[in-house]
Amino acid sequence: MKKFLLVSTAVLALFGAAAQNPTLYFMRGVPMRSQMNAALAPERGYVQIPLLGGLAVADDGNIALNNLVYRRGDQLTTLLDPSVSAAEALSGLHDRNRINADVRTTLIGFGSYTANRKNFWSFDLNLRAGASAQVPYELFHFFKTGESSRVRNMGVAADTYVEAGFNYSWPVCDRVYVGARVKALIGLARTRFYFNDFNVSLGEDQWFAEAVGELEANGAGVSIPTRTEVDGNGVPHEYYELNDMSFKPKKPAGYGVAFDLGVAYEPIENLLLSAAINDLGFIAWSKKGAVHGSVNRTLTFDGAQVDASGVADIDFNLGDLEFEKIGDADGKGMTRMLRYAMNVAAEYDLWSRRVGFGLLYQMRKYDYMLSHDLAASVNFHPVHWFTLSGSYSFIDNGANAVGLGLNLHPGWINFYVATDVLLTEKTRQWVPIGQSRMYVNLRLAIPLGRRGLRLSDLDCDR
């Protein structure tokens, strides 16, 4: 299933992005702390440099890129290539193979402490995109061996939107900070392919799929041409031509709202407990410009052969999927929840807060899975403008990733970089292929105002 599988798996594994890097959570000078927990704040205000203000790259799922891509001499090929044996290609796969991505690019960002140096506010404008793919093991098995398989619950989903968020955090007594971010959302485009059933079998030179599924797309400027066929009863049917799909956004395709909520509590000196839930919200996608199609029949595809060694070479193009158009107008509007996330953490400082030890649990809800991660970190703050952090992830991460982060924020610049791909296997082009979860973060900002007075400096008993 060449194009479909490559789009839904390898591409997401290479270019997925998100901002929930566990290494950054305990780095006090990093401006994006409030994006992970609305109650937290950097040590100083900031103005992010446009275009250089924020880059976050991540991949999250249960398979790594080296489960999908194989080296043959000096070339890389996919697991679907006939040169890759069925035993080799299938050995690293799961019953449900999932890859998820979340992209956040900061276009504008700035924040500052109020006059009391305890309350903190910030505003950011972000371009965000999310994608999820789920491909069952049985489909890979069919494409490698040619043996009939019952394939269920396969799909790809993606959306893109603009997010404008205002965050505010403030202290309450008993050494507690709370924070909230309100976000206005403008939907740009979304698409979803989903098959409840895609049962496959092989003929002499063709292959067949008993397909039951749906196609949805929303977006002003999304265009999928159709062709018309007349059945034996003289009834016309319109089918989408997916190979000719185009997207030229002209205006918003939907609107929504979301909230981030956070709390931080210092029960004893040097111990900080915190929790947050992010992206609680929805986008209502407009009916205008929507696309809705369905399929519930046996599809026939050309291009199939199995060699003497039992290796199958089965061709498939995304455009061969025949979704029939539903309705006479633009389709249907719909409301979809965002992919929400939760962070729960504890950090203990030693030696006048120059060294900190942290433990962070992260949960994220994607379209087809709940992702869990537990990361331990060590954070060095020899001076207030320098932080060096290291982290190690335990859960849902077969590669056991080691993360490293550096933050420099003297009076004239705030720079940080964090990654967990330094130790993993890479290609010659330095593309990491050995981890099922990957993070790379880079950001540049200008410090603003005086340093804040946060939990350890606040006397709520006075």
Secondary structure, 3 states (H helix, E strand, C coil): CHHHHHHHHHHHHHHCCCCCCHHHCCCCCCCCHHHHCCCCCCCCEEEECCCCCCEEEEEEECCCHHHCEEEECCEEEECCCCCCCHHHHHCCCCCEEEEEEEEEEEEEEEEEECCCCCCEEEEEEEEEEEEEEEEEHHHHHHHHHCCCECCEEEEEEEEEEEEEEEEEEEEECCCEEEEEEEEEEEEEEEEEEEEEEEEEEECCCEEEEEEEEEEEEECCCEECCEEEEECCCCCEEEEECHHHCEECCCCCCEEEEEEEEEEEEEEECCEEEEEEEEEEEEEEECCCCCEEEEEEEEEEEECEEECCCCCEEECCCHHHCCCEECCCCCCCCEEEECCCEEEEEEEEEECCCCEEEEEEEEEEECCCCEEEEEEEEEEEEEECCEEEEEEEECCCCCCCCEEEEEEECCCCCEEEEEECCCCCCECCCCCECCCCEEEEEEEEEEEECCCCCCHHHCCCCC
